Amino acid sequence: MRTITRVALRAAAVAIVGTGLGGCSLLGISFGTAQLSAKECMMRAMYFESNRSSPDGMLAVGTVVMNRFNDPRYPKSICGVVGQKNQFAQGVLTRKMTDSGAVLASQMADQVINGARHSGVRGAKHFHTAGLRFPYNNMHYVLEAGGNEFYEKY
C-alpha cells in the first residue's frame, strides 16, 4: 500500500466535485479515495477553529468561511476556502475529529449552509486567537466568540 503524505493530500485537492445548494456552488473536495463534502469541510473549520462547545463561536467561524466563499478574492468552494494554505488550523481537512464537538459542528454546519450567519461578524473575513491584539491601522475588531477575535480589514 502506498503511503500518502499531507503534501500529496493537499495536491489531490484539485479534484473538486460540485453540488448545487441554494443557488450557489458549494463544492466538496477529494483527497485520494476520501471525498469531503462542503458540509464536512465547514464542520471541520468550525470544530478545529472554535471552542468545540460554543455554538456562538462555531457560527462565527462558519460566517467567516461564507464571507470568504462569497468574495471573489477567495476560492470558489467551501472546501477551497477551508483548505487554503496558512488560513485555517493545520490539518483541518485531514485530522480526526475525536470528541462530541463533532456533533455540534455538524448541526452548526447545516445551519450555516442553510443561510444562518452570526450578525456580530458582519463582513469579517479574518480571526485569530482571543486575547491577542494587533495595533495595525487596517484592522477593525468586531466580535469575540468561541475563543477567537474576529476582525475586518480595510
PyMOL commands that set and color helices and strands:
alter all, ss='L'
color gray80, all
select helices_A, chain A and resi 6-14+38-49+55-69+78-82+101-113
alter helices_A, ss='H'
color red, helices_A
select strands_A, chain A and resi 16-21+24-31+34-36+126-129+139-145+148-153
alter strands_A, ss='S'
color yellow, strands_A
deselect
rebuild
show_as cartoon
